[in-house]
Amino acid sequence: MSGAVAGAAPVGPAASGRGDEGSAVAEFAATAGVLALLFAAVLQLAVVQHVRATAVDCAGAGARYAALAGSSPRLGAQRTRDLLSASLSPRYAADVTAGVVTVDPATAGAGAGGAPVVEVRVRAPLPVLGLLGPGRVLDVRGHAAVEGAA
């Protein structure tokens, strides 16, 4: 048995009969803030991943458009700007460049000579708070083999 004396009056929180009354509210208030911040961080990470995936997709679509016979890198860059403006914001389409590069056969595993490839590069803001953030931090590229070059 414990060291309590038989017949002695209870001492402390048990004496008033309230015990842990009200502590659940305090615990909820303490954890709700942390959970809200955690939820906001996960949501923002999802926004960053969405923006990056959309920018990569738009760059790839612009590169494929530019690689078609009769097209040009300039038209591919414009196509990328149009797609970014429609899917995200015109702010994300401000810095789009395109050009034809030659794939290094040593790193690409191709035969001798290398192949011409259209490269579309998008430098866009990194969304830190919602869709707002520092510009030109997100740098993605899309590639497509030039049609009829092989």
Beta strands, then each sheet from edge to edge (+ up, - down):
strand 1: 96-102
strand 2: 116-124
strand 3: 138-145
sheet 1: 1+ 2- 3+
end
